[in-house]
Amino acid sequence: MALGLLLTGCASFPDQSNGAGVQDWQPQPKLTDAPGPQPNAPGGSNADGGGTVPGPNGTPKPVPPPQGCTDFDQNVIGTCMAPLAAVASLPGGASGLAAERTTGRVLAVQKGQDPKPVATIEVDAATDGGLTGLALSPTYQQDQLVYAYVTTATDNRVMRFAVGDTPKPVLTGIPKGPTHNRGVLSVDRSGALLVATGDAGNAAAAIDPNSLAGKVLRIDGLGHPAPGNPNPASAVVIGGLQDPGGMCAAADGSAAWVTDQTATADQLYRITPGQPQLGSPAWSWPDKPGVAGCAAFTDEVSVATVHKAGIQVLSLAKTGGFSGKPSTILDGQGGYGLIGAMDVVDQNTLLVGTVNKDGGKPVVQRRPGDHHPQAQRRPAQGLTAKIKGPNLTLNVRKGPLLTFNVSKGPS
């Protein structure tokens, strides 16, 4: 995969609708997109941070271990960044944006180049907030606008920016508290911006229809309630969230999903507009692996977890529910460690970021046929890679963060 485009240009912020043709937001029954990525069969890695890639005739070819911020894996498109909380794929799928939670920096990431800062937003990252959400405008190729969810000294809010312009507030006054300040962003099929907000440590606020805390909001590019909302005068679509980690909408409009870390279990909810509360989760994890970013396809939903290595893949049945237990991919056997942020590049590719910190403890793993477990160092933050399936080659990568693509199909 050639990695190219960088975010360039600038845009003004006229006080008018973005003209995206927003329509009533209703789930669409037809499923027309191709299935989501289904990688399996991880390959090997070595303990010094190298790995293998397919060579001539499909035989494994060793990859040298990274040297500083240089990674020789052809799939790695960026490294040496601070901890990332969100990623967004840029048009063309060859590059992306990465958001550093604690610094408020947004960086353009491209293969063969150092991550390039394109915006810095002042944030308060003293709690679990900071810069936690990122989404491109649905008309990004025309207006070059990017939306961000941030914690400030006084509140949580949605901002927007373009390269070379000052970030501007879109929606302010989302409650801030001692915890659960994280918020995440997505865009639905009609072009409206979806905003999932934490309850700011106040569970009562999540069920209060007059509070913006603990909600899924649906707004236009200026922060107003989007056309088609259940209540035309309100941005609130549904309530009941505690600490959202990710949100994703299927490209065909069939469903939208949000992950939530609660006190008793981690949850995945299907967003049903018009209901006052989320109701029963579509899936629940009592072991609380730390559900984070998600990716929705017509036949599955993938969920990253920040406390347990890997991505949980849930297969959708024709009834709309999930069939069987989740399968796990990228579960640490390749050394990618803990995965957090996630964005869909196309029907075959995911852009993902890790949350590991530098100096992680070695991980002891045993593979079938191994007589001795392999000790591998968890990667640190600041890495970007692409992994093709179904015959995967996973590689240990060092550096402060990881962002990678998982592609389905022949290598």
LOBADREN-341971 format. One record per residue (C-alpha): residue number from 1; x, y negated, z. Coordinates in Angstrom, 3 decimals, decimal comma, padded with zeros to 6 digits, always signed. Example, Ala and Ser with C-alpha at 12.3 -4.5 7.8 and 13.67 -1.06 7.14 Angstrom:
2
(1 (+012,300 +004,500 +007,800))
(2 (+013,670 +001,060 +007,140))
***
This chain:
411
(1 (+000,000 +000,000 +000,000))
(2 (+001,514 -003,306 -001,060))
(3 (+001,267 -005,903 +001,666))
(4 (+001,024 -009,460 +000,443))
(5 (-001,401 -012,292 +001,059))
(6 (-000,814 -014,811 +003,834))
(7 (-003,438 -017,159 +005,233))
(8 (-002,946 -020,509 +003,537))
(9 (-004,860 -023,700 +002,831))
(10 (-007,110 -025,787 +005,017))
(11 (-010,732 -026,743 +005,326))
(12 (-012,891 -029,533 +006,645))
(13 (-015,738 -028,980 +009,107))
(14 (-018,871 -030,606 +007,689))
(15 (-021,875 -030,709 +010,007))
(16 (-024,046 -028,581 +007,802))
(17 (-024,838 -024,940 +007,279))
(18 (-022,173 -022,787 +005,690))
(19 (-024,564 -021,796 +002,940))
(20 (-023,971 -018,101 +003,445))
(21 (-027,550 -017,245 +002,583))
(22 (-028,448 -016,022 +006,065))
(23 (-031,539 -013,859 +006,081))
(24 (-033,615 -012,134 +008,754))
(25 (-031,373 -009,736 +010,632))
(26 (-032,990 -006,319 +010,437))
(27 (-031,177 -002,978 +010,263))
(28 (-031,324 -001,591 +006,730))
(29 (-032,222 +002,097 +006,366))
(30 (-030,250 +002,957 +003,246))
(31 (-026,717 +004,261 +003,631))
(32 (-024,651 +003,556 +000,561))
(33 (-021,070 +003,097 +001,727))
(34 (-018,503 +005,856 +001,587))
(35 (-017,697 +007,754 +004,792))
(36 (-015,230 +006,294 +007,230))
(37 (-011,626 +007,391 +007,584))
(38 (-011,172 +010,919 +008,899))
(39 (-007,471 +011,346 +009,618))
(40 (-006,182 +014,541 +011,208))
(41 (-003,144 +016,805 +011,431))
(42 (-000,637 +014,443 +013,029))
(43 (+002,973 +014,740 +011,988))
(44 (+006,032 +014,691 +014,151))
(45 (+008,045 +011,950 +015,755))
(46 (+011,434 +011,892 +017,344))
(47 (+012,315 +010,549 +020,734))
(48 (+014,486 +007,682 +019,551))
(49 (+011,625 +005,897 +017,864))
(50 (+011,931 +007,225 +014,306))
(51 (+009,652 +009,673 +012,586))
(52 (+008,886 +011,189 +009,218))
(53 (+007,117 +010,185 +006,029))
(54 (+006,181 +012,360 +003,059))
(55 (+009,198 +012,887 +000,820))
(56 (+009,591 +014,623 -002,563))
(57 (+007,163 +017,520 -003,014))
(58 (+005,504 +016,558 +000,260))
(59 (+008,467 +017,559 +002,415))
(60 (+009,066 +015,412 +005,518))
(61 (+011,588 +012,615 +005,107))
(62 (+013,127 +011,045 +008,231))
(63 (+012,552 +007,365 +008,980))
(64 (+015,293 +005,498 +010,866))
(65 (+014,268 +004,153 +014,268))
(66 (+013,442 +000,441 +014,484))
(67 (+016,262 -002,033 +015,002))
(68 (+015,011 -004,958 +017,048))
(69 (+012,050 -006,436 +015,189))
(70 (+012,871 -004,556 +011,980))
(71 (+010,868 -001,390 +011,406))
(72 (+011,741 +000,867 +008,479))
(73 (+008,429 +002,669 +008,338))
(74 (+006,744 +001,656 +005,074))
(75 (+003,457 +001,521 +006,954))
(76 (+004,570 -001,026 +009,521))
(77 (+003,626 -004,575 +008,552))
(78 (+004,558 -006,539 +011,668))
(79 (+006,239 -006,298 +015,037))
(80 (+007,570 -008,293 +018,011))
(81 (+004,426 -010,147 +019,065))
(82 (+002,971 -010,799 +022,502))
(83 (+000,056 -008,573 +023,605))
(84 (-002,717 -008,745 +020,999))
(85 (-006,381 -008,804 +021,874))
(86 (-007,903 -009,082 +018,385))
(87 (-007,055 -008,529 +014,734))
(88 (-008,748 -009,541 +011,491))
(89 (-008,022 -008,220 +008,026))
(90 (-007,417 -010,841 +005,354))
(91 (-008,964 -010,496 +001,871))
(92 (-007,120 -007,966 -000,237))
(93 (-006,266 -005,763 +002,731))
(94 (-002,537 -006,441 +002,394))
(95 (-002,180 -008,643 +005,454))
(96 (-004,039 -009,708 +008,557))
(97 (-004,359 -012,057 +011,489))
(98 (-003,378 -011,104 +015,023))
(99 (-004,472 -012,921 +018,190))
(100 (-002,211 -013,062 +021,251))
(101 (-004,432 -013,061 +024,336))
(102 (-002,183 -014,939 +026,747))
(103 (-000,546 -017,480 +024,412))
(104 (-003,577 -018,448 +022,324))
(105 (-001,536 -017,992 +019,160))
(106 (-002,999 -016,595 +015,954))
(107 (-000,372 -015,110 +013,657))
(108 (-000,457 -014,096 +010,013))
(109 (+001,110 -010,652 +009,616))
(110 (+002,542 -009,410 +006,338))
(111 (+004,910 -006,602 +005,423))
(112 (+008,512 -007,746 +005,120))
(113 (+008,019 -011,070 +006,896))
(114 (+008,121 -012,218 +010,492))
(115 (+004,677 -012,907 +012,003))
(116 (+003,840 -016,514 +011,198))
(117 (+001,828 -018,672 +013,642))
(118 (-001,126 -020,274 +011,853))
(119 (-002,957 -021,728 +014,854))
(120 (-002,555 -022,184 +018,597))
(121 (-005,581 -022,630 +020,844))
(122 (-005,212 -023,759 +024,447))
(123 (-006,494 -020,939 +026,659))
(124 (-006,746 -019,971 +030,315))
(125 (-005,521 -016,383 +030,543))
(126 (-005,239 -016,295 +034,337))
(127 (-008,048 -013,739 +034,606))
(128 (-008,971 -011,189 +031,932))
(129 (-009,809 -013,891 +029,401))
(130 (-007,691 -015,907 +027,014))
(131 (-007,895 -015,481 +023,251))
(132 (-009,917 -012,271 +022,987))
(133 (-011,995 -012,409 +019,802))
(134 (-011,286 -013,106 +016,139))
(135 (-013,431 -013,030 +012,988))
(136 (-013,172 -014,477 +009,501))
(137 (-015,916 -016,707 +008,192))
(138 (-018,224 -014,689 +005,900))
(139 (-017,280 -017,228 +003,210))
(140 (-013,593 -017,208 +004,128))
(141 (-012,332 -017,186 +000,538))
(142 (-014,107 -020,505 -000,003))
(143 (-013,728 -022,289 +003,347))
(144 (-010,669 -020,549 +004,913))
(145 (-012,333 -020,722 +008,339))
(146 (-011,549 -018,384 +011,219))
(147 (-013,595 -018,013 +014,421))
(148 (-012,071 -017,254 +017,815))
(149 (-013,444 -016,445 +021,275))
(150 (-011,449 -018,121 +024,039))
(151 (-011,434 -018,803 +027,769))
(152 (-010,694 -022,413 +028,704))
(153 (-010,200 -024,127 +032,062))
(154 (-013,958 -024,692 +032,348))
(155 (-015,827 -022,121 +030,263))
(156 (-015,741 -019,432 +027,614))
(157 (-016,426 -020,609 +024,081))
(158 (-016,338 -019,939 +020,357))
(159 (-013,871 -022,024 +018,329))
(160 (-013,141 -022,280 +014,633))
(161 (-010,064 -023,369 +012,763))
(162 (-008,292 -023,427 +009,436))
(163 (-004,564 -023,556 +008,838))
(164 (-003,267 -027,080 +009,372))
(165 (-006,440 -028,257 +011,114))
(166 (-007,224 -028,744 +014,802))
(167 (-009,366 -025,942 +016,319))
(168 (-012,894 -027,198 +016,967))
(169 (-015,574 -025,909 +019,364))
(170 (-018,586 -024,169 +017,859))
(171 (-020,403 -022,838 +020,931))
(172 (-019,464 -023,999 +024,440))
(173 (-020,745 -023,471 +027,964))
(174 (-020,566 -019,683 +028,081))
(175 (-020,136 -018,989 +031,820))
(176 (-016,651 -018,365 +033,165))
(177 (-015,951 -016,393 +036,337))
(178 (-013,272 -014,520 +038,268))
(179 (-013,577 -011,533 +035,914))
(180 (-015,390 -010,273 +032,795))
(181 (-014,518 -013,357 +030,743))
(182 (-013,623 -011,409 +027,639))
(183 (-015,737 -011,903 +024,534))
(184 (-015,587 -010,341 +021,071))
(185 (-016,762 -011,357 +017,610))
(186 (-018,132 -009,729 +014,484))
(187 (-020,081 -010,766 +011,384))
(188 (-023,276 -009,063 +010,277))
(189 (-024,349 -008,268 +006,738))
(190 (-026,372 -011,474 +006,406))
(191 (-023,357 -013,640 +007,272))
(192 (-024,300 -014,549 +010,841))
(193 (-021,652 -014,548 +013,568))
(194 (-022,213 -012,010 +016,349))
(195 (-020,782 -012,925 +019,762))
(196 (-020,621 -010,462 +022,668))
(197 (-019,993 -012,168 +026,016))
(198 (-018,964 -010,844 +029,429))
(199 (-021,105 -011,413 +032,511))
(200 (-018,373 -013,524 +034,212))
(201 (-018,569 -011,237 +037,236))
(202 (-022,259 -011,984 +037,790))
(203 (-024,449 -009,012 +036,884))
(204 (-027,613 -011,070 +037,396))
(205 (-026,565 -013,446 +034,615))
(206 (-026,519 -010,592 +032,110))
(207 (-030,274 -010,071 +032,519))
(208 (-031,131 -013,771 +032,768))
(209 (-032,510 -014,838 +029,359))
(210 (-031,454 -018,419 +030,043))
(211 (-027,771 -017,544 +030,531))
(212 (-025,265 -016,956 +027,735))
(213 (-023,300 -014,522 +029,935))
(214 (-023,534 -010,776 +029,348))
(215 (-025,266 -011,180 +025,998))
(216 (-025,027 -010,449 +022,307))
(217 (-025,521 -013,789 +020,569))
(218 (-026,206 -014,417 +016,897))
(219 (-025,288 -017,857 +015,585))
(220 (-024,567 -019,703 +012,369))
(221 (-021,290 -021,410 +011,528))
(222 (-022,181 -024,454 +013,615))
(223 (-023,150 -022,529 +016,745))
(224 (-026,914 -022,817 +016,243))
(225 (-029,280 -019,828 +016,536))
(226 (-029,044 -017,952 +013,252))
(227 (-032,124 -017,654 +011,033))
(228 (-033,887 -014,362 +011,657))
(229 (-033,211 -014,195 +015,401))
(230 (-036,022 -012,624 +017,481))
(231 (-036,516 -016,025 +019,145))
(232 (-035,799 -018,716 +016,535))
(233 (-034,879 -021,189 +019,274))
(234 (-032,383 -018,908 +021,021))
(235 (-028,990 -017,489 +020,096))
(236 (-029,587 -014,503 +022,398))
(237 (-030,246 -011,229 +020,595))
(238 (-030,003 -008,869 +023,556))
(239 (-028,710 -008,869 +027,148))
(240 (-027,217 -006,527 +029,710))
(241 (-023,472 -006,485 +028,926))
(242 (-020,809 -006,463 +031,632))
(243 (-017,358 -006,444 +030,015))
(244 (-017,501 -005,991 +026,216))
(245 (-014,410 -004,631 +024,526))
(246 (-015,395 -004,563 +020,866))
(247 (-018,239 -005,082 +018,419))
(248 (-018,703 -003,823 +014,881))
(249 (-021,367 -003,870 +012,186))
(250 (-021,705 -001,405 +009,328))
(251 (-021,145 -002,999 +005,928))
(252 (-024,499 -001,739 +004,632))
(253 (-026,382 -003,376 +007,508))
(254 (-027,623 -000,068 +008,883))
(255 (-026,368 -000,644 +012,438))
(256 (-024,324 -002,828 +014,757))
(257 (-022,526 -001,553 +017,861))
(258 (-020,902 -002,970 +020,979))
(259 (-018,619 -001,294 +023,525))
(260 (-018,866 -002,142 +027,213))
(261 (-016,718 -001,297 +030,233))
(262 (-019,039 -000,989 +033,228))
(263 (-018,447 -000,166 +036,881))
(264 (-019,675 +003,417 +036,511))
(265 (-018,795 +004,399 +032,922))
(266 (-017,689 +003,106 +029,554))
(267 (-020,535 +002,715 +027,082))
(268 (-021,247 +002,379 +023,382))
(269 (-024,543 +000,659 +022,584))
(270 (-026,442 +000,357 +019,359))
(271 (-027,635 -003,237 +019,129))
(272 (-031,402 -003,344 +018,638))
(273 (-032,565 -006,944 +018,127))
(274 (-035,730 -007,993 +019,877))
(275 (-035,258 -005,895 +022,992))
(276 (-034,501 -007,930 +026,134))
(277 (-031,849 -005,489 +027,391))
(278 (-029,479 -002,963 +025,860))
(279 (-031,279 +000,066 +027,255))
(280 (-029,683 +003,513 +027,208))
(281 (-026,201 +003,790 +025,696))
(282 (-025,715 +005,710 +022,465))
(283 (-022,678 +007,325 +024,086))
(284 (-021,154 +007,222 +027,552))
(285 (-017,668 +008,026 +028,901))
(286 (-017,811 +008,748 +032,668))
(287 (-013,994 +009,016 +032,744))
(288 (-013,777 +005,330 +031,717))
(289 (-011,005 +005,456 +029,064))
(290 (-011,301 +001,696 +028,514))
(291 (-013,430 +001,323 +025,380))
(292 (-012,240 -001,557 +023,228))
(293 (-012,428 -002,311 +019,502))
(294 (-014,724 -000,344 +017,219))
(295 (-015,285 +000,289 +013,517))
(296 (-018,651 +001,263 +012,024))
(297 (-019,162 +003,344 +008,898))
(298 (-022,197 +005,088 +007,455))
(299 (-021,293 +008,464 +008,917))
(300 (-019,280 +007,634 +012,028))
(301 (-018,259 +005,073 +014,616))
(302 (-014,634 +004,872 +015,763))
(303 (-013,825 +003,457 +019,209))
(304 (-010,363 +002,550 +020,508))
(305 (-009,526 +003,059 +024,184))
(306 (-006,958 +001,051 +026,148))
(307 (-006,560 +003,385 +029,141))
(308 (-006,263 +006,623 +027,172))
(309 (-004,238 +006,993 +023,988))
(310 (-006,146 +007,495 +020,777))
(311 (-009,298 +006,573 +018,888))
(312 (-012,578 +008,326 +019,674))
(313 (-014,511 +009,238 +016,518))
(314 (-018,253 +009,861 +016,870))
(315 (-020,069 +011,437 +013,923))
(316 (-023,512 +010,074 +013,108))
(317 (-026,375 +012,455 +012,423))
(318 (-029,154 +011,691 +009,947))
(319 (-031,419 +011,015 +012,916))
(320 (-029,258 +008,026 +013,866))
(321 (-027,778 +009,661 +016,963))
(322 (-024,373 +011,247 +017,358))
(323 (-023,737 +014,901 +016,547))
(324 (-021,414 +016,688 +018,938))
(325 (-018,689 +015,302 +021,155))
(326 (-016,193 +012,682 +019,945))
(327 (-013,027 +013,868 +018,261))
(328 (-009,788 +012,061 +019,044))
(329 (-007,209 +010,855 +016,536))
(330 (-003,924 +009,023 +017,101))
(331 (-003,908 +010,373 +020,630))
(332 (-000,275 +009,624 +021,342))
(333 (+001,326 +012,561 +019,580))
(334 (+002,764 +010,123 +017,087))
(335 (+003,827 +007,646 +019,727))
(336 (+001,479 +004,773 +018,900))
(337 (+000,306 +004,613 +022,480))
(338 (-002,745 +002,683 +023,628))
(339 (-004,891 +001,099 +020,932))
(340 (-007,149 -001,900 +021,520))
(341 (-008,126 -004,280 +018,725))
(342 (-009,634 -002,932 +015,516))
(343 (-010,991 -004,305 +012,241))
(344 (-012,223 -002,673 +009,050))
(345 (-010,110 -003,440 +005,989))
(346 (-012,249 -001,452 +003,551))
(347 (-014,196 +001,801 +003,508))
(348 (-010,957 +003,764 +003,823))
(349 (-008,770 +001,609 +006,039))
(350 (-008,613 +000,246 +009,570))
(351 (-006,413 -002,523 +010,944))
(352 (-005,588 -001,825 +014,579))
(353 (-003,537 -003,335 +017,395))
(354 (-001,947 -001,678 +020,429))
(355 (-001,845 -002,934 +023,996))
(356 (+001,326 -001,221 +025,272))
(357 (+003,910 -003,345 +027,032))
(358 (+007,656 -003,288 +026,488))
(359 (+009,558 -000,776 +028,572))
(360 (+006,781 +001,782 +028,781))
(361 (+007,564 +005,016 +030,585))
(362 (+008,427 +008,058 +028,439))
(363 (+005,471 +010,275 +027,612))
(364 (+005,975 +014,037 +027,833))
(365 (+004,019 +015,931 +025,215))
(366 (+003,726 +019,564 +024,206))
(367 (+002,730 +020,603 +020,724))
(368 (+001,669 +024,061 +019,508))
(369 (+004,779 +026,144 +018,940))
(370 (+007,024 +023,889 +021,014))
(371 (+009,109 +025,629 +023,660))
(372 (+010,055 +022,320 +025,242))
(373 (+007,953 +019,179 +025,554))
(374 (+009,133 +016,127 +023,664))
(375 (+009,794 +012,946 +025,604))
(376 (+008,698 +009,902 +023,651))
(377 (+008,629 +006,245 +024,572))
(378 (+005,330 +004,512 +024,252))
(379 (+005,525 +001,691 +021,739))
(380 (+005,389 -001,818 +023,109))
(381 (+003,272 -004,628 +021,755))
(382 (+004,054 -006,215 +018,431))
(383 (+003,848 -003,626 +015,683))
(384 (+001,851 -003,198 +012,509))
(385 (+001,599 -000,008 +010,486))
(386 (-000,471 +001,915 +007,955))
(387 (-001,142 +005,629 +008,259))
(388 (-002,656 +007,674 +005,466))
(389 (-004,854 +010,732 +005,899))
(390 (-005,953 +013,438 +005,858))
(391 (-002,320 +014,558 +006,102))
(392 (-001,063 +012,041 +008,620))
(393 (+002,493 +011,169 +009,445))
(394 (+002,617 +009,427 +012,797))
(395 (+005,757 +007,705 +013,976))
(396 (+006,989 +006,378 +017,301))
(397 (+007,407 +002,632 +016,978))
(398 (+008,942 +000,241 +019,475))
(399 (+008,275 -003,446 +019,882))
(400 (+005,848 -005,613 +021,819))
(401 (+002,573 -004,621 +019,960))
(402 (+001,241 -002,331 +017,262))
(403 (-001,155 -003,048 +014,449))
(404 (-001,669 -000,389 +011,822))
(405 (-003,916 +000,896 +009,087))
(406 (-005,406 +004,366 +008,933))
(407 (-006,275 +005,302 +005,355))
(408 (-008,350 +008,253 +004,190))
(409 (-007,569 +010,244 +001,088))
(410 (-004,565 +011,866 -000,539))
(411 (-001,201 +010,483 +000,499))
***
